[in-house]
Structure formats: structure tokens, C-alpha cells
Amino acid sequence: MPSAQSAAKLEREKKLKAVLTFASTLTKRIDAGNDTALIGDLQAQIRSLPLQASSAVTAKQDELDKLGTELWNQATRLRRNDESGADSQSKDATANKPRVLPFLRAYAFLLLDLAGGLGPKGKQRKSCIRLIKVALKAARVCIEKDELGIAMKVLERAAEYEEVLSKRNEGENERDVELADGLRVQYFAVRTTLSWRNNRMDLAEHMFMKCKKLGKGFNPTTTEQLADLLYEIGKAALVKRDYEVAVRWLERAYDVLEEQGLDMLSPEIGELRLSIMQSIVKAYVGTKTADTQEKAWQMMKLMETDFGDKMIVSLLKIELLSEAQSIDTAEFYNVLLRMIRTVVLNDTNFKTIMHHIHKLKDHSSVTACKALEDLIDIRLFREENQSWIEKAVITRIWIGTNSSFSENVREEMQELFDTVEQNSKMRLSAPATHAAQTLLWKRVEAASSQEQHNVAEAWCRMCLHAIFEKAGAQNKAKVVRKIIQCALARQDYEAAREVHAKMPESGRNEPVTRYLMYKAGLRGGDEQFAAECLDHVCRSSAKDATLLYACVMEAQSAGDKRQAICALEKVLEKYEHSAPAEIHLPALLRSTARMLVSELTKDGGIDTSVLGQICNVFEGACAQAKVFRTRPSTPAKELFTAVEIEWFSKNAYNIALKYCAEMPPGLLVRLLSCCAELIKLLRDKTRPNANSDLCLRLVFCEFLAACAYTTLARAEDNTEQSIHHYLEARKHSQEFRRAAAEGIDKLGGTSQADIVSKHFQVVKLELEAALKLQKWDELDELFDQCWKYKSSDHYETLADLVLVIHACIVKAGLDVKYRTKVLSVLEKIINLTCRQPGRDITKLARWLRCLFSLSLEHDEKVSLKCIEQVTHIAATQQSTFCPITTISDLDTPPPSSDPAKAGDAADSADDCIKELECYPKTELEWLASTVFNRAIDYYLQENDDATKRWADQAFIVAQWIDDGGATRDNLMARFANLKLGEQSAEQAG
């Protein structure tokens, strides 16, 4: 078996071989860039190093040195490529390479350390210098990449080299000593950094103290590196608000720089020094002791002396000023002014200045405004950056409108706006204008709420400054409307008119603007202008009548009923006599109707235009009541209740009844039609015991409507329109008869009598309509309606109408049945009239004459009945029968007519009451003559029987003529001269 020594040797050789193999392949693996196991393998290799000293290692010293050097150079290239972004590999491979860097540096150093640790003694010090440099670089990279464990391993190996360098060799020149000391300082500085990063501040203090002992060894580079390290440690403590620790390390950083001549350091060290001083001041301020506050101001003065033109210095001074219990606003302003004058303006610096102006505003608005004005005037106009100017102006407006520090705030702001207008080629953008006007508007509203209308108007006029040219038409119109409101509040209506006249047309005719001017016209007494504005509001308000309602309220408030009526009317027109959900429509309609009725009469007469508006209101109410009837609704939501419908129906009825004699028929029928429809709706909602009153009203409405339409028809020259009116008259007549038939039994005596009377009149009107419309077949039914109820008072007009109808029938050449029916009606009128007390004998005689004449050629039986009635009436009037000389007493006597028989023939008149008035003599004379002439006509026709019959009737009529029998005798004498029978005998011979 091999000895233990041999086995150990083999193991060492095996490990060395593994190191060499791994190192030789590492470059390719790194270049490949996609080896995910690379970092793990490197970490394992680093943990295995350094190897135990052996002859095998010594034998491979050059190879190890070569591999270590190659890997170190590769690490350098990786870092450069990473910084320049020159690597062309994939993103994943490129992203992996920077992670390899600290491990590669450490591994390369450990290879070099393995190679150089066993050299001849003469080369040992030189090798240590080389290796400690490599170690420090590798450690810094590891610390930078937060690989602190590996950094510690590297520094542990570097500790051996530091120990070697700490020993002086005889004959060593001063230059080599300084180099060695410089490297030792860097070593302790890196050890200080590592201890700080490991939160071992005690160890960091220890390492820094070792640095201090080597102070003579600080060259400019070492000084800068150490100062930077100490600054980072102090800054980290400052971030953690560990102010005492921060002060200690920052003062050390400051002292390290100050101990070294500043002229010996690089130009860039000034920025580090400024940062150190700034952080020291902040740390002093953080400790909050009087001593440190004093030190802070002393350091601040040094900074102003050395870096007075730096913005960071000004900001730090502002911060110091802000920490004081009582801020020196003047000094604060001076610092800001220095910043405004000196700094290079960019977005960041502009925002910084604005931020501190905001802070200054919290302590002195006046000073803040002055700083803003200086910024705008001194820098921003020159920079010509519109965005900056807008922000500064808006901030100035914001401070001015939210403070009451100055009585002349408006004047100062006006001056600012004028300055901006004069010095800037641009106008404020639309968003900036909106923001500015929003701020100014708050002052407008505040002044208005305090009723400071002049002040409010002044702020409004500022909103219209030329720099706000891009405000937009709507915003400008809104501001002008506010000015108008201010004028109205001051009751300066002329001023309001002037402002309105200067508005652009688009804004001038907007509904809201016109509403305000409606108020101006109303309050100023210009009704024409108010009406014009109201018309604009109506036409421009779409379906929203809110402004129209406002006009109504305004007119009512001003006590102008006429204007209120106009506004209400336009509201109803806009909604088509409906209303939005939040408005109680019946109440709106009732209000309108009441106001209209109050204006109905003017100078003792009716205003027909108002009456037309009243009709519109009631028609709208009727239409909407019908609409709501069809909608499902709970009682709580029902608008047109029975009470509401009752109100509209009664008022329409009362207005029609009160003014029916004065109002035009066309308007009357509109009102009556509404009333009738409302009553019909009401009947569906009310209890049965209330129907008698409704029936009476409905009947009267239909009666008046029929009369009115007939009046319109008679007066109309246009035939087509006249026919339309007659059709309406007929319709309402039929409605009247239907309603009367349904309710007449429920009415009392006088009401019932009135309905009967009106029924007869309506039938006559319907007859007239049928005549004009040539509805001949309807005459029978209408004539039957004449006798439905007893009404003797209207037979005269009916008789006249019957005579007219007969004439029209004859003229139209209609069938004889129509004439027969008409004459039968006239005959019935005569019979009924005979039975009535107080009859007019003259009219009766005329009707008999007409009936006789009309039926003479048509139906002799009717004519003979007329003769019998006349003689019976005449005999009854005289209360006695005079002896008659009949034809039988003559030489050639005709058949006689016994007066008693004549009386029997007049059975239809047996109920006639004797009156004092006698039958008209002229009528009897005419009838006797006409009847006798009829006999002569038959004589000429050689009809002896007819001649005798008619001559006999003539004698009977003539005997009642009050002339002592002269007429009778004359006729009889004339008849005696006739040769009855001879004429025919001669012809036969």
C-alpha cells in the first residue's frame, strides 16, 4: 500500500490539476455566456483556494500566474464592455456577465496569489506590491457587488502582503517606502469599507485609526479615495438619521481633504467637497443643538464663499432658514432672488424655485408674490417658455386670490396681466386660462355672496383680460352673464343692456343669457324686449323648460301677470301641455288658467287672444287627463284625480256660460268641447249620485256647442267649411239628445223643462243641418224627435223650418214621399197648436194657408182638411153658426154641405179653446177666393162633381167672413151663372 505521505501528495496534485483544468476552460465558458452553472462553479473553486504549498504548486507557478493574469485581463474586458455596452451577445448572456465579474476577479487574484506566494525572498516584496494592488481591486469590486464574504477572503490573503510591506528593508529608497505606505493606507481603507458594509462600526473605527497613523502616506489619489469612502459612510448614517455618527464620519472626510492641499487634488474633488460640506450642514441641523446650529451656519458661510453660485448652496441656506423658529423672509427672498438670477433654468430648477416660493408663501404672501413677479420679469420673459410663464402666473393668481394681504390686490394683478401681455408674444393656453379663471372666479363668487356686486364685476372683468383670449366662447359668455347679474343686482338695467349688446352673437342669444336679459327687460319696463328674450328662451331650450319656469317666477315676482302668462304659455307649448316629473302638471295648468282668466276682460270687453290661450290650457288639460287615464298608476301618483278634473270641467263650463254671448263662436265651441270631454272623464270617476249635476252640465255644453256650430255654419261663406260646421252641429246635437235621454229622468221640474225646451231647439238645429247636408233620409227620425217631448213654445220656428225644408225638397226634385212627410209634420204642428191655449191665430191661419197651398196640387184631401179646420176654427172663434144658403137652394143646386157635417169633419180640432181673437178676415177672403177658383178650374174641366164640391167649400169659408155675407153672396151669384151639365150635353149633341 502507498504510504500516507504519498496519498496526500497525490491528493494535492489532483486538486492542483482540477484548478488548472477549471482555470484553463473558464475563459471559453465565460465567452459562451450561457453557462448557468458558472457562478456556482466559481464559488466552489474560490472556497477551495488557496492550496497547500507543495512542490507541485511550485512547479506549476508560471502556469498559474499565466492563467491568473489571463483571467484578470478578461475580467477587465468584461467590465469595460459592460460600461460601454459593446457586448453583442443575447440579453440573457449579457446580463449574466456582470454577475460573474466579482467572482472572476477574486478567482484570478487567488490564482495569482497561489502562483506568487512561494518566490525567492529577493522578489517577495515586489511580488507583494503587485499582489496587494490586485487584491485591493478585487475586494473593491466584490464590495461594490455586495459579495462581502468573498471580499473578506481576498482581504485576508492581502493581510499577509500588508504585513510584509509594513516591514522596512535596509537600503530601501524613499519612493518605495511611500508606495508601500500608500498601499497599506488603501488596504486599511478597504477594510474600513468592508467593516462598515458588515455593520461592524467598531472594526471600521479601528481600521480608520490605522489609516490615520499612516497619514503621511496619503497621496492625492489615496486622499480622494479615503475622503470618498468616509463621505459614503457619513452619508449612509445621515440617511438613517444617525446624526452623531454622520457628523463624525463626515467631519473626518472633510478633514482628510482639508489636510491635503486642495491644489494638489484633482479638479473634480470640488464636487465631493461640496457634497461633504452639504451633508455636514444637514447632519448639524439634524442634531438640533445650539452648538451644532452655529457650526452649521459657519459651514454655510464657507460654502457661500467657495460655492456661492451653486444652486445647491442656495437651497441648503433656504433649508437652514426654514429650520429657524422665526423665518427671516427677507433673507429667504434674497436667496431666491440669487437663484433666479444665477441658476441655469431647466424644468427641474424651475420646479425647485417654484417649490420654495410656495414655502415662502406660507410665511409671507407679499414676499412670495414679489419673488414670483421677479421670476416672471427677470427670467421667464427672456426664456420664452410658455409653460413656465403660465405656471408662474397661475401661482401668482392663486396666492393673490387666496390672501387678503393687500387692499390693492386687483390693481397689482391687473398690472401683472398687463406686463405679461406686453412682454410675452403668446397668450395663455386654454388649460392655463381655465385654471386662472377658475381661481379668479372664486373671488367673484365670494364677492357676490357678500353682495359686493361692484367688486364682483371688477373680478369678472379681470377674467376677460386679453391674456385669457383662449378662454372659449362658453366661458367668456359665462363671465359676461355674471357681469349682467351684478348689474341686475344693482338695478342698473341700462348697464346690463350695454354689456349684453357687446357680447358675441352666440353668447348673446344663449338661453341663460336671454333669461337674464328677460329679467332686465321686465324690471326695466321694456315689455317688447322682455317678450323678445322670452321668445329666444323658448326657442333655444329644447325640451327643458327650467328657464321658462324661471321666467314665470320672475314675472310673478315683478307683478307682471301678462308676462307670467306668456311664460307659462311657452312652458306648456314646450312640453306640449305636459310637464317633467318634478312638476305637478294640474297645478301648473290651473295657475295658468287663473292668470289668464284674470286678464280675460279688458276695457269692458273680452280679449280674444287671452280667450284663445285659455282654450289652449283647457285643451291641454283634457288631452293630458286622457293620457293619464290610460297609464297604470297608484292613487298616490295619480295626477288627474276626480277633484282635478272637476275643477277644469267646472271652470271651463263657467267661463263658457258667462261669456257665451260675447265670445266668438269658434272659441266657444273649443271651450265647450273641452268641458264635455272632461265631464265624460269625470263620470267614470265619480259616484252615481253625482251624475245628475254632470248630466245637466254635459247637456248644456252640447246644446251651446250645437248652437255655436250652427252660427258658424250660417256665417261661413266657404261651402266646404260651412258643411264641416254643420257636421259638427249635427254631432253635438246627437250627443245632446243622447245625454238628455240618459239623464232627464234624474232632473227636477225646472231643469227637466229646460232640457225639453232645449231638446226641441236642438232638433230644429239638427233638421237645419240635415237640410244643408242633404241628409233626406234622416228627416223622418228627426221629425219623430220633434214630438218626443211636449214643447208648444217652439212650433212657430219649426213650422217655418218645415216650410223651408219643403221648398228645398221640391227644388231638389225628390220623391213625393219626402214632400208628404214634410206636409204631415206641418199638419201636426197645426193640430197641436190648435190645442194650445194662447195660440197666435194669425200664425195659425198662415200655416193653414201654406199647408193648403202646398198640398192643393199634391193631395186635395189635405187641402180639404185645411178648409174644414179653417171653418171650424172660424166658427169656434165666433161661438155660433150662421145659417148657410147652400147650392141646393139655387136653381141648379149642387150637393149641400151641412155646417154640422163640416164640424164632424174637423174632429181633429174639437179640443180648440174659444178665444176672443177672430180668424183673420184677409185669410178667410183669400181662402174663399182660392177655393172658388179651384171650383171654376174643375168647371172648365167639365168635372161637375168636383166643381160642386169645391164651390160648396168656398161658400162655407165665405160665410165666416165678417162682411155681412157679401163675399158669400157674390160667390154664390157667380156660381149660379154657371151652366152645369149644359156644356157636356151640347158636346154630346
Secondary structure, DSSP 8 states (H G I E B T S, - for coil): ---HHHHHHHHHHHHHHHHHHHHHHHHHHHHH---TTHHHHHHHHHHH-S----HHHHHTHHHHHHHHHHHHHHHHHHHHHHHHT---S-HHHHHHHHHHHHHHHHHHHHHHHHHHTT--HHHHHHHHHHHHHHHHHHHHHHHHTT-HHHHHHHHHHHHHHHHHHHS--TT--HHHHHHHHHHHHHHHHHHHHHHHHTT-HHHHHHHHHHHHHTGGG--HHHHHHHHHHHHHHHHHHHHTT-HHHHHHHHHHHHHHHHHS-GGGS-TTHHHHHHHHHHHHHHHHHHH--HHHHHHHHHHHHHHHHHHTT-HHHHHHHHHHHHHSSS--HHHHHHHHHHHHHHS---HHHHHHHHHHHHHHHTT-HHHHHHHHHHIIIIIIHHHT-HHHHHHHHHHHHHHHHT--S-TTHHHHHHHHHHHHHHH-SS---HHHHHHHHHHHHHHHHHHHHTT-HHHHHHHHHHHT-GGGGGG-HHHHHHHHHHHHHHHHHTT-HHHHHHHHHTS-HHHHTSHHHHHHHHHHHHHHT-HHHHHHHHHHHHHHSTT--HHHHHHHHHHHHTT-HHHHHHHHHHHHHHTTT---TTS-HHHHHHHHHHHHHHTSEETTEE-HHHHHHHHHHHHHHHHHHHHHHHS---TTT-SS-HHHHHHHHHHHHHHHHHHTTTS-HHHHHHHHHHHHHHHHHHHTTS-GGGHHHHHHHHHHHHHHHHHHHHHHHHH---HHHHHHHHHHHHHHHHHHHHHHHHHGGGS-HHHHHHHHHHHHHHHHHHHHHHHHHT-GGGHHHHHHHHTTS--GGGHHHHHHHHHHHHHHHHHHT--HHHHHHHHHHHHHHHHHHHHSTT--HHHHHHHHHHHHHHHHTT-HHHHHHHHHHHHHHHHHHHTS------GGGSSS------HHHHHHHTGGGTT----SS---HHHHHHHHHHHHHHHHHHHHTT-HHHHHHHHHHHHHHHTTSTTTTHHHHHHHHHHHTS-TTHHHHHHH-
